[in-house]
């Protein structure tokens, strides 16, 4: 999916992944130095994967990972999960050659923290393959299905100038892809990734063709536009191959002789770039995309050193090419803010002088109010970033740090390996295409809460000030004048529910992920009890902050998913939600609620969640999983510091 742009995209440098640091040596040397322990070896390989390897070296990395996982004991997966590695199974359906991409995908996946298992169906029409393997897919479904369609698979062709024939051709191609997606969802119940089409390298390149009905460019353009729209409506994910090819140039992307010799859909050298885009979509769906952009100031947001040059001496805005480059970068940052990305500042500077530039420079595009957290001092930038993470209560894996200085980039990269620190060209005018190509802020959906996120975090700062003023926590909660709105899943909230499920890692009991389409299925399932919760108070609307899914098994309700935004921790929201669930269970004649905690590297925060809510532990497993039970009949309602507005499920007695 394309990122927010501040100006027309420029082509990327020849290196396929220019935002990653260059490798310090050879992949073979790194592999030769691996520790013998499989888990330690995977950690070392993940560190190796942070560099921008070419296709041949990346394949070596992926092959080594595959061999380690294959020969390791069965306990490796559970042990690796505790270290932050998440197993992911991807099914690729391709009418072209695709097996050659396997090791590149596996090698890229570990950079994102995934241990990737692949099933690849190539050289076959997807629908017959899905039908033949339906039972297997139903019993052991992949986590994602990628329909890797291309121009030659879809055979887009129509008579030049025949608009009706062009429409029929695009209609038929779209129907084919959406039918495959429908069959894939029916067979697996999992998210489907659809691909747009890159330009046909064999097609004519006449300028008028984009508007000429029936020309290859016109057909591909119409297909891509309508595919994006239909994918969004159906809740599918989109891999924008057309945009990827444009970023490097059609000549570099095109398979050329690789297609004629081996039916490769794109050039071998582009495998790292393709794998990166596939994995960033999966990462976004599984809550591993970035949410915070931390900016340096001098020679990053503006040209010059504000403490030495004064605000009048800074290169910013119209009047010089350099100043316009920095203005474009500020517009890019502002565009990210509009998508829900939090903007912060970490800079070695005098705070008063830096703030003067924000407040008084006439060409300043970013304003003080756009920045959620300032850490402007003479401290180490890595320490400042850690302080910002604590201030806004987000993990370092959510952060991206942008700085012009290579030494500062290396310092933060070494001190905080979880923080993404892109490499930048020497010329500031070339930063934007490189930074945007990195896709750190990949999104699989966009909601009202995204647009309002910066304001929500600023409101949290005002709440913190109120708590400090009042002192007593119970008095503070009562002073907030909170209203918690609880309702079942519904269509208007579906996109935000899916987003919350995909992004929540800390307050997440089981870390099960559900796409928007799966959320819709759960919404319609009579054996599923669903809850969405929104919280508002005197400082503003926090938006949707929690989602719960319970599955009915006779008189036992099992908590399949319980997630909550960490922004509302400590406000007794989880107690209010439990009380609502108990009331629902009583009304339905259920006798017990059963919950499970599945540990990951990130959700230790909720290890004792059920115990704190009064559940009794039923048992524990060697991997740290625990099972808990609450007797509905023994539960006593609590006095809560908030007003609760509950909407009963459709068809219930209270709803009637």
Secondary structure, 3 states (H helix, E strand, C coil): CCCCCCCCCCCCCCCCCCCCCCCCCCHHHHHHCCCCCHHHHHHHHHHHCCCCCCHHHHHHHHHHHHHHHHHCCCCHHHHHHHCCCEEEEEEEEECCECHHHHHHHHHHHHHCCEEEEEEEEECCCHHHHHHHCHHHHHHCCCCEEEECCCHHHHCCCCCCCCHHHHHHHHHHHHHHHHHHHHHHHHHHCCEEEEECCCCCCCCCCCHHHHHCCCCHHHHHHHHHHHHHHHHHHHCCEEECHHHHHHHHCHHHHCCCHHHHHHCECCCHHHHHHHHHHHHHHHHHHCCCCCCEEEECCECCCEECCHHHHCHHHCECCCCCHHHHHHHHHHHHHHHHHHCCCEEEEEEECCHHHHHHHHHHCCCCCCCHHHEEEEEEECCCHHHHHHHHHHHHCCCHHHEEEECCCHHHHHHHHHHCCCCECCCCCCCHHHHHHHHHHCCCCCCCCCCHHHHHHHHHHHHHHHHHHHHHHHCCHHHHHHHCCEEEEEECCCCCCHHHHHHHHHHCCCCECCCCCCCHHHHHHHHHCCCEEEEEEEEEECCEEEEEEEEEEEEEECCEEEEEEEEECHHHCCCCHHHHHHHHHHHHHHHHCCCEEEEEECCCCCCHHHCCHHHHCCCEEEEECCCCCEEEEEEHHHCCCCCCCEEEEECCCCCCCCCC
